[in-house]
Amino acid sequence: LPPTEPGGDPVPHERFTQGFLQRIEAARSLGDRASEEELRADYERFLAATGAAWELAEAIPVGTLLAGRLPPPGRERRAELGALLARLEGYRATAPRDYLSQACALMHLGDAQGAMLRIDAGLSLDPEHLLLRCARGEVQRGMGNLTQAHAEFSMAARIAPDDDLALAGLGRVLIAMGHGAAAVVPLRRALQTTEHDPELWRLAAEAMIGAGRLEQSLAFLRRAQSLDMGSLPGAQRLGQVLTHLGRHAEAATVYERHLGFRLASEGQP
């Protein structure tokens, strides 16, 4: 996809290409060999950086990262992302999504400050860019700034009242702040449009638990487990709540079923 200007209007890649080619041709016609060679080198760097920007935009599943579900990168992945970022040196970002892809790479690499600089640059172009606003909330949450994170996700939920990423982020922060009852509201709304996401059901269950509604949390935990039978943390959490409620036989059944599922999936009798 070509870069975009603030407001979402396309900025054709050809515009930049034409500008370079015209200047190269002007230098050639004037016999200015040194300027022509310098412009050609700049043009090659421009093409390389543009390609790196597009590769970076494809390199990270943004939704998974902003939902807090992308595992830390291994050594090879870190090297790959670092190389892509290095190739962007001198790249002139022209749209919020350019800044978003750079910010996400830096978030994944654990550079919160660097990510925040890119996010703020992108938001200066479009203050209501949903993913950048969610990214800002996620960085603040990761840094332990829960009040600021709450403000960012609240704004994201106002921008897109039915967006599950914004609603889940808001719920996650409210749970971390100890406001389980308040977290239930956005998470229930998110589940209306994203009912097949086991992690979202588990998050809603945690909100219920935080609100002291253990019995009600069971339905959410069971639903999550039915969608993701192989989840050990899911089975453990369901078993823990059942045990806390004194339903030990049911907890044992949960563990037995999970173990049976794992053995069957691994081809063991």
Disulfide bonds with the S-S distance in Angstrom:
none
